[in-house]
Amino acid sequence: MSLLGKKFPAPVAKPMAPFYAAGAIIFYGIASFADALANTDEYKNDPRNPAAKTQKPAGH
């Protein structure tokens, strides 16, 4: 006997495929928007910005 109970042969991935695709598109759009905002003049030189170039001292 399985701990999860009876296994039903219900399709899961095929009916959910449009939702997976929409989620991927939304994720890509939000990531692109965040990258665009990180490169604006207001946040371009912010040390918390991962896209900011950190300058190392010349002696190191």
C-alpha distance matrix in Angstrom:
0.0 3.8 6.6 8.7 7.5 8.6 10.8 14.3 17.0 19.5 22.3 22.9 25.5 27.9 28.6 28.8 31.2 34.3 33.2 32.3 35.8 37.5 36.0 37.2 40.6 40.9 39.9 42.6 45.1 44.7 44.8 48.0 49.5 48.9 50.5 53.4 53.9 53.7 56.7 59.0 62.2 60.9 57.9 59.2 60.5 58.0 56.7 53.2 53.2 51.0 53.2 56.4 58.2 58.7 62.1 62.3 65.6 68.0 68.1 64.4
3.8 0.0 3.8 5.4 5.5 7.3 8.8 12.5 15.2 17.3 19.8 19.9 22.4 25.1 25.8 25.6 28.0 31.1 29.8 28.9 32.4 34.0 32.4 33.6 37.1 37.3 36.2 38.9 41.5 40.9 41.1 44.3 45.8 45.1 46.7 49.7 50.1 50.0 52.9 55.2 58.4 57.1 54.2 55.4 56.8 54.3 53.0 49.5 49.4 47.3 49.5 52.7 54.5 55.1 58.5 58.8 62.1 64.5 64.7 61.0
6.6 3.8 0.0 3.8 5.6 8.9 10.5 14.0 16.9 18.3 20.6 20.1 22.6 25.5 25.9 25.3 27.8 30.8 29.0 28.1 31.8 33.1 31.2 32.6 36.1 35.9 34.7 37.6 40.1 39.2 39.4 42.8 44.1 43.2 45.0 48.0 48.2 47.9 51.1 53.2 56.3 54.9 51.9 53.3 54.6 51.9 50.6 47.1 47.2 45.2 47.6 50.7 52.6 53.0 56.5 56.8 60.1 62.6 62.7 59.1
8.7 5.4 3.8 0.0 3.8 6.8 7.8 10.9 13.9 14.8 17.2 16.6 19.2 22.1 22.3 21.7 24.4 27.2 25.5 24.8 28.5 29.8 28.0 29.6 33.0 32.8 31.9 34.8 37.2 36.5 36.9 40.1 41.4 40.7 42.6 45.5 45.7 45.7 48.8 50.9 54.1 52.7 49.9 51.3 52.8 50.2 49.1 45.5 45.5 43.6 45.8 49.0 51.0 51.7 55.3 55.8 59.2 61.7 62.1 58.5
7.5 5.5 5.6 3.8 0.0 3.8 6.4 9.3 12.8 14.2 17.1 17.2 20.3 22.7 22.7 22.7 25.6 28.4 26.9 26.7 30.2 31.5 30.1 31.8 35.0 35.0 34.4 37.3 39.5 39.0 39.7 42.8 44.0 43.5 45.5 48.2 48.5 48.7 51.8 53.8 57.1 55.7 53.0 54.5 56.0 53.5 52.5 48.9 48.8 46.9 49.1 52.3 54.4 55.2 58.8 59.4 62.8 65.3 65.8 62.2
8.6 7.3 8.9 6.8 3.8 0.0 3.8 6.3 9.8 11.7 15.0 15.9 19.1 21.0 21.1 21.7 24.5 27.4 26.4 26.2 29.6 31.1 30.1 31.8 34.9 35.1 34.8 37.5 39.7 39.6 40.3 43.2 44.6 44.4 46.3 48.9 49.4 49.8 52.7 54.7 58.1 56.9 54.3 55.6 57.4 55.1 54.2 50.6 50.2 48.3 50.2 53.6 55.7 56.7 60.3 61.0 64.5 66.9 67.5 63.9
10.8 8.8 10.5 7.8 6.4 3.8 0.0 3.8 6.6 8.7 11.7 12.7 15.7 17.6 18.1 18.8 21.3 24.4 23.7 23.3 26.5 28.3 27.4 28.9 32.0 32.6 32.2 34.7 37.1 37.2 37.8 40.6 42.1 42.1 43.8 46.3 47.1 47.5 50.3 52.4 55.8 54.9 52.2 53.4 55.3 53.1 52.3 48.8 48.1 46.1 47.8 51.3 53.3 54.5 58.1 58.9 62.4 64.7 65.4 61.8
14.3 12.5 14.0 10.9 9.3 6.3 3.8 0.0 3.8 5.6 9.1 10.8 14.1 15.3 15.5 16.8 19.4 22.2 21.9 21.9 25.0 26.7 26.3 27.9 30.7 31.4 31.5 33.9 36.0 36.4 37.3 39.8 41.3 41.6 43.4 45.7 46.6 47.3 49.9 51.9 55.4 54.5 52.1 53.3 55.4 53.3 52.8 49.3 48.4 46.5 48.0 51.5 53.7 55.1 58.7 59.7 63.4 65.6 66.6 63.0
17.0 15.2 16.9 13.9 12.8 9.8 6.6 3.8 0.0 3.8 6.5 9.2 12.0 12.7 13.4 15.2 17.3 20.3 20.5 20.5 23.1 25.2 25.1 26.4 29.1 30.2 30.4 32.5 34.7 35.5 36.3 38.6 40.3 40.8 42.4 44.6 45.8 46.5 48.9 51.0 54.6 54.0 51.5 52.5 54.8 53.0 52.5 49.1 47.9 45.9 47.1 50.8 52.8 54.4 58.0 59.1 62.8 64.9 65.9 62.4
19.5 17.3 18.3 14.8 14.2 11.7 8.7 5.6 3.8 0.0 3.8 6.3 9.6 10.1 10.1 11.9 14.4 17.1 17.2 17.6 20.3 22.0 22.1 23.7 26.2 27.2 27.7 29.9 31.8 32.6 33.6 35.9 37.4 38.1 39.8 41.8 42.9 43.9 46.3 48.2 51.9 51.2 48.9 50.0 52.4 50.6 50.4 46.9 45.7 43.9 45.0 48.6 50.9 52.6 56.2 57.5 61.2 63.4 64.6 61.2
22.3 19.8 20.6 17.2 17.1 15.0 11.7 9.1 6.5 3.8 0.0 3.8 6.2 6.4 7.0 9.0 10.9 13.8 14.4 14.5 16.9 18.9 19.3 20.6 23.0 24.3 24.8 26.8 28.8 29.8 30.8 32.8 34.5 35.4 36.9 38.9 40.2 41.2 43.4 45.4 49.1 48.6 46.3 47.3 49.8 48.2 48.1 44.7 43.2 41.4 42.2 45.9 48.1 50.0 53.6 55.0 58.8 60.8 62.2 58.8
22.9 19.9 20.1 16.6 17.2 15.9 12.7 10.8 9.2 6.3 3.8 0.0 3.8 5.8 6.0 6.3 8.7 11.7 11.5 11.4 14.2 16.1 16.0 17.5 20.0 21.0 21.4 23.6 25.6 26.4 27.4 29.6 31.2 31.9 33.5 35.6 36.8 37.7 40.0 42.0 45.7 45.1 42.8 43.8 46.3 44.5 44.4 41.0 39.6 37.8 38.8 42.5 44.7 46.6 50.2 51.7 55.4 57.5 58.9 55.6
25.5 22.4 22.6 19.2 20.3 19.1 15.7 14.1 12.0 9.6 6.2 3.8 0.0 3.8 5.8 5.2 5.9 9.5 9.8 8.8 11.3 13.7 13.8 14.6 17.3 18.8 19.0 20.8 23.0 24.1 24.8 26.8 28.7 29.6 30.9 32.9 34.4 35.3 37.4 39.5 43.2 42.9 40.5 41.3 43.9 42.4 42.3 39.0 37.3 35.4 36.2 39.9 42.0 44.0 47.6 49.1 52.8 54.8 56.3 53.0
27.9 25.1 25.5 22.1 22.7 21.0 17.6 15.3 12.7 10.1 6.4 5.8 3.8 0.0 3.8 5.5 5.3 8.4 10.0 9.9 11.4 13.8 14.9 15.7 17.6 19.5 20.4 21.7 23.7 25.2 26.2 27.8 29.6 30.9 32.2 33.9 35.6 36.7 38.6 40.6 44.3 44.2 42.1 42.8 45.6 44.3 44.4 41.2 39.3 37.5 37.9 41.7 43.9 46.1 49.6 51.3 55.0 57.0 58.6 55.4
28.6 25.8 25.9 22.3 22.7 21.1 18.1 15.5 13.4 10.1 7.0 6.0 5.8 3.8 0.0 3.8 5.6 7.3 8.5 9.8 11.5 12.9 14.2 15.9 17.4 18.7 20.1 21.8 23.3 24.7 26.2 27.8 29.2 30.6 32.2 33.7 35.1 36.5 38.6 40.3 44.0 43.7 41.7 42.8 45.6 44.2 44.5 41.2 39.4 37.9 38.4 42.1 44.6 46.8 50.4 52.2 56.0 58.1 59.8 56.7
28.8 25.6 25.3 21.7 22.7 21.7 18.8 16.8 15.2 11.9 9.0 6.3 5.2 5.5 3.8 0.0 3.8 5.7 5.4 6.4 8.8 10.1 10.7 12.6 14.5 15.5 16.6 18.6 20.2 21.3 22.7 24.6 25.9 27.1 28.9 30.5 31.7 33.1 35.3 37.0 40.7 40.2 38.2 39.3 42.0 40.5 40.8 37.5 35.8 34.3 34.9 38.6 41.1 43.2 46.9 48.7 52.4 54.6 56.3 53.2
31.2 28.0 27.8 24.4 25.6 24.5 21.3 19.4 17.3 14.4 10.9 8.7 5.9 5.3 5.6 3.8 0.0 3.8 5.4 5.0 6.2 8.6 9.8 10.6 12.4 14.2 15.3 16.6 18.4 20.1 21.2 22.6 24.4 25.8 27.1 28.7 30.4 31.6 33.5 35.4 39.2 39.1 37.0 37.8 40.6 39.4 39.8 36.6 34.6 32.9 33.2 37.0 39.3 41.6 45.2 47.1 50.8 52.8 54.6 51.6
34.3 31.1 30.8 27.2 28.4 27.4 24.4 22.2 20.3 17.1 13.8 11.7 9.5 8.4 7.3 5.7 3.8 0.0 3.8 5.5 5.1 6.1 8.5 9.9 10.5 12.2 14.1 15.3 16.4 18.3 19.9 21.1 22.4 24.2 25.8 26.9 28.5 30.2 32.0 33.5 37.3 37.2 35.5 36.4 39.4 38.3 39.0 35.9 33.8 32.4 32.5 36.2 38.7 41.2 44.8 46.9 50.7 52.7 54.7 51.8
33.2 29.8 29.0 25.5 26.9 26.4 23.7 21.9 20.5 17.2 14.4 11.5 9.8 10.0 8.5 5.4 5.4 3.8 0.0 3.8 5.4 5.0 6.0 8.6 9.8 10.4 12.0 14.1 15.2 16.3 18.1 19.8 20.9 22.3 24.2 25.6 26.7 28.3 30.5 32.0 35.7 35.3 33.4 34.6 37.5 36.0 36.7 33.4 31.5 30.4 30.8 34.4 37.1 39.4 43.1 45.2 48.9 51.1 53.0 50.1
32.3 28.9 28.1 24.8 26.7 26.2 23.3 21.9 20.5 17.6 14.5 11.4 8.8 9.9 9.8 6.4 5.0 5.5 3.8 0.0 3.8 5.5 5.1 6.3 8.7 10.0 10.5 12.4 14.3 15.4 16.5 18.4 20.0 21.1 22.6 24.4 25.8 27.0 29.1 31.0 34.7 34.4 32.2 33.1 35.9 34.5 34.9 31.6 29.7 28.2 28.7 32.4 34.8 37.1 40.7 42.6 46.3 48.5 50.3 47.3
35.8 32.4 31.8 28.5 30.2 29.6 26.5 25.0 23.1 20.3 16.9 14.2 11.3 11.4 11.5 8.8 6.2 5.1 5.4 3.8 0.0 3.8 5.4 5.1 6.3 8.7 9.9 10.7 12.4 14.4 15.4 16.6 18.4 20.1 21.2 22.6 24.5 25.8 27.5 29.4 33.2 33.3 31.3 31.9 34.9 33.9 34.5 31.5 29.3 27.7 27.7 31.4 33.8 36.4 39.9 42.0 45.8 47.7 49.8 46.9
37.5 34.0 33.1 29.8 31.5 31.1 28.3 26.7 25.2 22.0 18.9 16.1 13.7 13.8 12.9 10.1 8.6 6.1 5.0 5.5 3.8 0.0 3.8 5.4 5.1 6.1 8.5 9.9 10.5 12.3 14.2 15.3 16.4 18.3 20.0 21.0 22.5 24.3 26.1 27.5 31.3 31.2 29.5 30.5 33.6 32.4 33.3 30.3 28.1 27.0 27.0 30.6 33.3 35.9 39.5 41.8 45.5 47.6 49.8 47.0
36.0 32.4 31.2 28.0 30.1 30.1 27.4 26.3 25.1 22.1 19.3 16.0 13.8 14.9 14.2 10.7 9.8 8.5 6.0 5.1 5.4 3.8 0.0 3.8 5.5 5.1 6.0 8.6 9.8 10.6 12.2 14.2 15.3 16.4 18.3 19.9 21.0 22.4 24.6 26.3 30.0 29.6 27.6 28.7 31.5 30.1 30.7 27.5 25.6 24.4 24.9 28.4 31.2 33.5 37.1 39.3 43.0 45.3 47.3 44.4
37.2 33.6 32.6 29.6 31.8 31.8 28.9 27.9 26.4 23.7 20.6 17.5 14.6 15.7 15.9 12.6 10.6 9.9 8.6 6.3 5.1 5.4 3.8 0.0 3.8 5.5 5.1 6.1 8.6 10.0 10.5 12.2 14.2 15.3 16.5 18.3 20.0 21.0 22.9 25.0 28.7 28.7 26.5 27.1 30.0 28.9 29.4 26.4 24.2 22.6 22.7 26.5 28.9 31.4 34.9 37.0 40.8 42.9 44.9 42.0
40.6 37.1 36.1 33.0 35.0 34.9 32.0 30.7 29.1 26.2 23.0 20.0 17.3 17.6 17.4 14.5 12.4 10.5 9.8 8.7 6.3 5.1 5.5 3.8 0.0 3.8 5.5 5.1 6.2 8.7 9.9 10.6 12.3 14.3 15.4 16.5 18.4 20.0 21.5 23.2 27.0 27.2 25.4 26.1 29.2 28.4 29.4 26.6 24.0 22.9 22.5 26.1 28.7 31.5 34.9 37.4 41.1 43.1 45.4 42.7
40.9 37.3 35.9 32.8 35.0 35.1 32.6 31.4 30.2 27.2 24.3 21.0 18.8 19.5 18.7 15.5 14.2 12.2 10.4 10.0 8.7 6.1 5.1 5.5 3.8 0.0 3.8 5.4 5.0 6.2 8.5 9.9 10.5 12.2 14.2 15.3 16.4 18.3 20.3 21.6 25.3 25.1 23.4 24.5 27.6 26.4 27.6 24.6 22.3 21.6 21.6 25.0 27.9 30.5 34.1 36.6 40.2 42.5 44.8 42.2
39.9 36.2 34.7 31.9 34.4 34.8 32.2 31.5 30.4 27.7 24.8 21.4 19.0 20.4 20.1 16.6 15.3 14.1 12.0 10.5 9.9 8.5 6.0 5.1 5.5 3.8 0.0 3.8 5.5 5.3 6.1 8.6 9.9 10.6 12.3 14.2 15.4 16.5 18.7 20.6 24.2 23.9 21.7 22.7 25.5 24.2 24.9 21.9 19.7 18.6 18.9 22.4 25.2 27.6 31.2 33.5 37.2 39.5 41.6 38.9
42.6 38.9 37.6 34.8 37.3 37.5 34.7 33.9 32.5 29.9 26.8 23.6 20.8 21.7 21.8 18.6 16.6 15.3 14.1 12.4 10.7 9.9 8.6 6.1 5.1 5.4 3.8 0.0 3.8 5.6 5.2 6.1 8.6 9.9 10.6 12.2 14.3 15.3 16.9 19.0 22.8 23.0 20.9 21.3 24.4 23.6 24.5 21.8 19.1 17.8 17.4 21.0 23.6 26.3 29.8 32.2 35.9 38.0 40.3 37.7
45.1 41.5 40.1 37.2 39.5 39.7 37.1 36.0 34.7 31.8 28.8 25.6 23.0 23.7 23.3 20.2 18.4 16.4 15.2 14.3 12.4 10.5 9.8 8.6 6.2 5.0 5.5 3.8 0.0 3.8 5.5 5.2 6.1 8.6 9.9 10.5 12.3 14.2 15.7 17.1 20.9 21.1 19.6 20.3 23.6 22.9 24.3 21.8 19.0 18.5 17.8 21.1 24.0 26.9 30.3 33.0 36.6 38.7 41.2 38.9
44.7 40.9 39.2 36.5 39.0 39.6 37.2 36.4 35.5 32.6 29.8 26.4 24.1 25.2 24.7 21.3 20.1 18.3 16.3 15.4 14.4 12.3 10.6 10.0 8.7 6.2 5.3 5.6 3.8 0.0 3.8 5.4 5.0 6.1 8.6 9.8 10.5 12.2 14.5 15.8 19.4 19.0 17.2 18.5 21.5 20.4 21.7 18.8 16.4 16.2 16.2 19.3 22.5 25.1 28.6 31.3 34.8 37.2 39.6 37.2
44.8 41.1 39.4 36.9 39.7 40.3 37.8 37.3 36.3 33.6 30.8 27.4 24.8 26.2 26.2 22.7 21.2 19.9 18.1 16.5 15.4 14.2 12.2 10.5 9.9 8.5 6.1 5.2 5.5 3.8 0.0 3.8 5.4 5.1 6.2 8.6 9.9 10.5 12.7 14.8 18.4 18.4 16.0 16.6 19.5 18.6 19.5 16.8 14.1 13.2 13.1 16.5 19.4 22.0 25.5 28.1 31.7 34.0 36.3 33.9
48.0 44.3 42.8 40.1 42.8 43.2 40.6 39.8 38.6 35.9 32.8 29.6 26.8 27.8 27.8 24.6 22.6 21.1 19.8 18.4 16.6 15.3 14.2 12.2 10.6 9.9 8.6 6.1 5.2 5.4 3.8 0.0 3.8 5.4 5.1 6.2 8.7 9.9 11.0 13.0 16.8 17.4 15.5 15.6 19.0 18.7 20.1 18.0 14.8 14.2 12.9 16.2 19.0 22.0 25.3 28.2 31.7 33.8 36.4 34.2
49.5 45.8 44.1 41.4 44.0 44.6 42.1 41.3 40.3 37.4 34.5 31.2 28.7 29.6 29.2 25.9 24.4 22.4 20.9 20.0 18.4 16.4 15.3 14.2 12.3 10.5 9.9 8.6 6.1 5.0 5.4 3.8 0.0 3.8 5.4 5.0 6.2 8.6 10.1 11.1 14.9 15.0 13.6 14.5 18.0 17.4 19.4 17.2 14.3 14.6 13.6 16.4 19.6 22.5 25.8 28.8 32.2 34.5 37.2 35.2
48.9 45.1 43.2 40.7 43.5 44.4 42.1 41.6 40.8 38.1 35.4 31.9 29.6 30.9 30.6 27.1 25.8 24.2 22.3 21.1 20.1 18.3 16.4 15.3 14.3 12.2 10.6 9.9 8.6 6.1 5.1 5.4 3.8 0.0 3.8 5.4 5.1 6.1 8.8 10.3 13.8 13.4 11.3 12.4 15.4 14.4 16.0 13.5 10.8 11.3 10.9 13.7 17.1 19.6 23.0 26.0 29.3 31.8 34.3 32.2
50.5 46.7 45.0 42.6 45.5 46.3 43.8 43.4 42.4 39.8 36.9 33.5 30.9 32.2 32.2 28.9 27.1 25.8 24.2 22.6 21.2 20.0 18.3 16.5 15.4 14.2 12.3 10.6 9.9 8.6 6.2 5.1 5.4 3.8 0.0 3.8 5.4 5.0 6.5 9.2 12.7 13.2 10.8 10.7 13.9 13.7 15.1 13.3 9.9 9.7 8.3 11.3 14.3 17.3 20.6 23.6 27.0 29.2 31.9 29.8
53.4 49.7 48.0 45.5 48.2 48.9 46.3 45.7 44.6 41.8 38.9 35.6 32.9 33.9 33.7 30.5 28.7 26.9 25.6 24.4 22.6 21.0 19.9 18.3 16.5 15.3 14.2 12.2 10.5 9.8 8.6 6.2 5.0 5.4 3.8 0.0 3.8 5.5 5.4 6.9 10.7 11.7 10.4 10.3 14.0 14.3 16.6 15.3 11.8 12.5 10.5 12.7 15.7 18.9 21.9 25.2 28.4 30.5 33.4 31.7
53.9 50.1 48.2 45.7 48.5 49.4 47.1 46.6 45.8 42.9 40.2 36.8 34.4 35.6 35.1 31.7 30.4 28.5 26.7 25.8 24.5 22.5 21.0 20.0 18.4 16.4 15.4 14.3 12.3 10.5 9.9 8.7 6.2 5.1 5.4 3.8 0.0 3.8 5.4 5.4 9.0 8.9 7.7 8.9 12.3 12.0 14.6 13.1 10.2 12.0 10.7 12.3 15.8 18.5 21.5 24.8 27.9 30.3 33.1 31.5
53.7 50.0 47.9 45.7 48.7 49.8 47.5 47.3 46.5 43.9 41.2 37.7 35.3 36.7 36.5 33.1 31.6 30.2 28.3 27.0 25.8 24.3 22.4 21.0 20.0 18.3 16.5 15.3 14.2 12.2 10.5 9.9 8.6 6.1 5.0 5.5 3.8 0.0 3.8 5.7 8.5 8.4 5.7 6.3 9.4 9.1 11.2 9.9 6.7 8.3 7.1 8.6 12.2 14.7 17.9 21.1 24.3 26.7 29.5 27.8
56.7 52.9 51.1 48.8 51.8 52.7 50.3 49.9 48.9 46.3 43.4 40.0 37.4 38.6 38.6 35.3 33.5 32.0 30.5 29.1 27.5 26.1 24.6 22.9 21.5 20.3 18.7 16.9 15.7 14.5 12.7 11.0 10.1 8.8 6.5 5.4 5.4 3.8 0.0 3.8 6.6 8.2 6.5 5.1 8.9 10.0 12.5 12.2 8.8 10.2 7.6 8.4 11.3 14.5 17.1 20.6 23.6 25.7 28.7 27.4
59.0 55.2 53.2 50.9 53.8 54.7 52.4 51.9 51.0 48.2 45.4 42.0 39.5 40.6 40.3 37.0 35.4 33.5 32.0 31.0 29.4 27.5 26.3 25.0 23.2 21.6 20.6 19.0 17.1 15.8 14.8 13.0 11.1 10.3 9.2 6.9 5.4 5.7 3.8 0.0 3.8 5.5 5.7 5.6 9.2 10.4 13.7 13.6 10.8 13.1 11.0 11.0 13.9 16.7 19.1 22.7 25.3 27.5 30.6 29.6
62.2 58.4 56.3 54.1 57.1 58.1 55.8 55.4 54.6 51.9 49.1 45.7 43.2 44.3 44.0 40.7 39.2 37.3 35.7 34.7 33.2 31.3 30.0 28.7 27.0 25.3 24.2 22.8 20.9 19.4 18.4 16.8 14.9 13.8 12.7 10.7 9.0 8.5 6.6 3.8 0.0 3.8 5.6 5.2 7.7 9.5 13.1 14.0 11.7 14.5 12.5 11.3 13.8 16.2 17.9 21.7 23.9 26.0 29.2 28.6
60.9 57.1 54.9 52.7 55.7 56.9 54.9 54.5 54.0 51.2 48.6 45.1 42.9 44.2 43.7 40.2 39.1 37.2 35.3 34.4 33.3 31.2 29.6 28.7 27.2 25.1 23.9 23.0 21.1 19.0 18.4 17.4 15.0 13.4 13.2 11.7 8.9 8.4 8.2 5.5 3.8 0.0 3.8 5.9 7.6 7.9 11.7 12.1 10.7 14.1 13.1 11.8 14.8 16.6 18.6 22.1 24.3 26.9 29.8 29.0
57.9 54.2 51.9 49.9 53.0 54.3 52.2 52.1 51.5 48.9 46.3 42.8 40.5 42.1 41.7 38.2 37.0 35.5 33.4 32.2 31.3 29.5 27.6 26.5 25.4 23.4 21.7 20.9 19.6 17.2 16.0 15.5 13.6 11.3 10.8 10.4 7.7 5.7 6.5 5.7 5.6 3.8 0.0 3.8 5.6 5.1 8.6 8.6 6.9 10.3 9.6 8.6 12.0 13.7 16.3 19.6 22.2 24.9 27.6 26.5
59.2 55.4 53.3 51.3 54.5 55.6 53.4 53.3 52.5 50.0 47.3 43.8 41.3 42.8 42.8 39.3 37.8 36.4 34.6 33.1 31.9 30.5 28.7 27.1 26.1 24.5 22.7 21.3 20.3 18.5 16.6 15.6 14.5 12.4 10.7 10.3 8.9 6.3 5.1 5.6 5.2 5.9 3.8 0.0 3.8 5.8 8.7 9.7 7.2 9.7 7.9 6.2 9.1 11.4 13.6 17.3 19.8 22.2 25.2 24.2
60.5 56.8 54.6 52.8 56.0 57.4 55.3 55.4 54.8 52.4 49.8 46.3 43.9 45.6 45.6 42.0 40.6 39.4 37.5 35.9 34.9 33.6 31.5 30.0 29.2 27.6 25.5 24.4 23.6 21.5 19.5 19.0 18.0 15.4 13.9 14.0 12.3 9.4 8.9 9.2 7.7 7.6 5.6 3.8 0.0 3.8 6.3 8.6 7.4 10.1 9.1 6.0 8.1 9.2 11.1 14.6 16.8 19.4 22.3 21.5
58.0 54.3 51.9 50.2 53.5 55.1 53.1 53.3 53.0 50.6 48.2 44.5 42.4 44.3 44.2 40.5 39.4 38.3 36.0 34.5 33.9 32.4 30.1 28.9 28.4 26.4 24.2 23.6 22.9 20.4 18.6 18.7 17.4 14.4 13.7 14.3 12.0 9.1 10.0 10.4 9.5 7.9 5.1 5.8 3.8 0.0 3.8 5.4 5.4 8.9 9.3 7.0 9.8 10.1 12.6 15.6 18.0 21.1 23.5 22.3
56.7 53.0 50.6 49.1 52.5 54.2 52.3 52.8 52.5 50.4 48.1 44.4 42.3 44.4 44.5 40.8 39.8 39.0 36.7 34.9 34.5 33.3 30.7 29.4 29.4 27.6 24.9 24.5 24.3 21.7 19.5 20.1 19.4 16.0 15.1 16.6 14.6 11.2 12.5 13.7 13.1 11.7 8.6 8.7 6.3 3.8 0.0 3.8 5.4 7.7 9.2 6.8 8.8 7.9 10.7 13.1 15.6 18.9 20.9 19.4
53.2 49.5 47.1 45.5 48.9 50.6 48.8 49.3 49.1 46.9 44.7 41.0 39.0 41.2 41.2 37.5 36.6 35.9 33.4 31.6 31.5 30.3 27.5 26.4 26.6 24.6 21.9 21.8 21.8 18.8 16.8 18.0 17.2 13.5 13.3 15.3 13.1 9.9 12.2 13.6 14.0 12.1 8.6 9.7 8.6 5.4 3.8 0.0 3.8 6.2 8.8 8.0 10.8 10.5 13.8 16.0 18.8 22.1 23.9 22.0
53.2 49.4 47.2 45.5 48.8 50.2 48.1 48.4 47.9 45.7 43.2 39.6 37.3 39.3 39.4 35.8 34.6 33.8 31.5 29.7 29.3 28.1 25.6 24.2 24.0 22.3 19.7 19.1 19.0 16.4 14.1 14.8 14.3 10.8 9.9 11.8 10.2 6.7 8.8 10.8 11.7 10.7 6.9 7.2 7.4 5.4 5.4 3.8 0.0 3.8 5.4 5.4 8.8 9.9 13.4 16.1 19.3 22.2 24.4 22.5
51.0 47.3 45.2 43.6 46.9 48.3 46.1 46.5 45.9 43.9 41.4 37.8 35.4 37.5 37.9 34.3 32.9 32.4 30.4 28.2 27.7 27.0 24.4 22.6 22.9 21.6 18.6 17.8 18.5 16.2 13.2 14.2 14.6 11.3 9.7 12.5 12.0 8.3 10.2 13.1 14.5 14.1 10.3 9.7 10.1 8.9 7.7 6.2 3.8 0.0 3.8 5.5 8.1 9.4 13.1 15.4 18.9 21.6 23.6 21.3
53.2 49.5 47.6 45.8 49.1 50.2 47.8 48.0 47.1 45.0 42.2 38.8 36.2 37.9 38.4 34.9 33.2 32.5 30.8 28.7 27.7 27.0 24.9 22.7 22.5 21.6 18.9 17.4 17.8 16.2 13.1 12.9 13.6 10.9 8.3 10.5 10.7 7.1 7.6 11.0 12.5 13.1 9.6 7.9 9.1 9.3 9.2 8.8 5.4 3.8 0.0 3.8 6.4 9.1 12.5 15.3 18.8 21.1 23.6 21.5
56.4 52.7 50.7 49.0 52.3 53.6 51.3 51.5 50.8 48.6 45.9 42.5 39.9 41.7 42.1 38.6 37.0 36.2 34.4 32.4 31.4 30.6 28.4 26.5 26.1 25.0 22.4 21.0 21.1 19.3 16.5 16.2 16.4 13.7 11.3 12.7 12.3 8.6 8.4 11.0 11.3 11.8 8.6 6.2 6.0 7.0 6.8 8.0 5.4 5.5 3.8 0.0 3.8 6.2 9.4 12.6 15.8 18.2 20.9 19.3
58.2 54.5 52.6 51.0 54.4 55.7 53.3 53.7 52.8 50.9 48.1 44.7 42.0 43.9 44.6 41.1 39.3 38.7 37.1 34.8 33.8 33.3 31.2 28.9 28.7 27.9 25.2 23.6 24.0 22.5 19.4 19.0 19.6 17.1 14.3 15.7 15.8 12.2 11.3 13.9 13.8 14.8 12.0 9.1 8.1 9.8 8.8 10.8 8.8 8.1 6.4 3.8 0.0 3.8 6.4 9.5 12.9 14.9 17.7 16.1
58.7 55.1 53.0 51.7 55.2 56.7 54.5 55.1 54.4 52.6 50.0 46.6 44.0 46.1 46.8 43.2 41.6 41.2 39.4 37.1 36.4 35.9 33.5 31.4 31.5 30.5 27.6 26.3 26.9 25.1 22.0 22.0 22.5 19.6 17.3 18.9 18.5 14.7 14.5 16.7 16.2 16.6 13.7 11.4 9.2 10.1 7.9 10.5 9.9 9.4 9.1 6.2 3.8 0.0 3.8 6.4 9.8 12.4 14.8 13.1
62.1 58.5 56.5 55.3 58.8 60.3 58.1 58.7 58.0 56.2 53.6 50.2 47.6 49.6 50.4 46.9 45.2 44.8 43.1 40.7 39.9 39.5 37.1 34.9 34.9 34.1 31.2 29.8 30.3 28.6 25.5 25.3 25.8 23.0 20.6 21.9 21.5 17.9 17.1 19.1 17.9 18.6 16.3 13.6 11.1 12.6 10.7 13.8 13.4 13.1 12.5 9.4 6.4 3.8 0.0 3.8 6.6 8.9 11.7 10.7
62.3 58.8 56.8 55.8 59.4 61.0 58.9 59.7 59.1 57.5 55.0 51.7 49.1 51.3 52.2 48.7 47.1 46.9 45.2 42.6 42.0 41.8 39.3 37.0 37.4 36.6 33.5 32.2 33.0 31.3 28.1 28.2 28.8 26.0 23.6 25.2 24.8 21.1 20.6 22.7 21.7 22.1 19.6 17.3 14.6 15.6 13.1 16.0 16.1 15.4 15.3 12.6 9.5 6.4 3.8 0.0 3.8 6.4 8.4 7.0
65.6 62.1 60.1 59.2 62.8 64.5 62.4 63.4 62.8 61.2 58.8 55.4 52.8 55.0 56.0 52.4 50.8 50.7 48.9 46.3 45.8 45.5 43.0 40.8 41.1 40.2 37.2 35.9 36.6 34.8 31.7 31.7 32.2 29.3 27.0 28.4 27.9 24.3 23.6 25.3 23.9 24.3 22.2 19.8 16.8 18.0 15.6 18.8 19.3 18.9 18.8 15.8 12.9 9.8 6.6 3.8 0.0 3.8 5.5 5.8
68.0 64.5 62.6 61.7 65.3 66.9 64.7 65.6 64.9 63.4 60.8 57.5 54.8 57.0 58.1 54.6 52.8 52.7 51.1 48.5 47.7 47.6 45.3 42.9 43.1 42.5 39.5 38.0 38.7 37.2 34.0 33.8 34.5 31.8 29.2 30.5 30.3 26.7 25.7 27.5 26.0 26.9 24.9 22.2 19.4 21.1 18.9 22.1 22.2 21.6 21.1 18.2 14.9 12.4 8.9 6.4 3.8 0.0 3.8 5.6
68.1 64.7 62.7 62.1 65.8 67.5 65.4 66.6 65.9 64.6 62.2 58.9 56.3 58.6 59.8 56.3 54.6 54.7 53.0 50.3 49.8 49.8 47.3 44.9 45.4 44.8 41.6 40.3 41.2 39.6 36.3 36.4 37.2 34.3 31.9 33.4 33.1 29.5 28.7 30.6 29.2 29.8 27.6 25.2 22.3 23.5 20.9 23.9 24.4 23.6 23.6 20.9 17.7 14.8 11.7 8.4 5.5 3.8 0.0 3.8
64.4 61.0 59.1 58.5 62.2 63.9 61.8 63.0 62.4 61.2 58.8 55.6 53.0 55.4 56.7 53.2 51.6 51.8 50.1 47.3 46.9 47.0 44.4 42.0 42.7 42.2 38.9 37.7 38.9 37.2 33.9 34.2 35.2 32.2 29.8 31.7 31.5 27.8 27.4 29.6 28.6 29.0 26.5 24.2 21.5 22.3 19.4 22.0 22.5 21.3 21.5 19.3 16.1 13.1 10.7 7.0 5.8 5.6 3.8 0.0
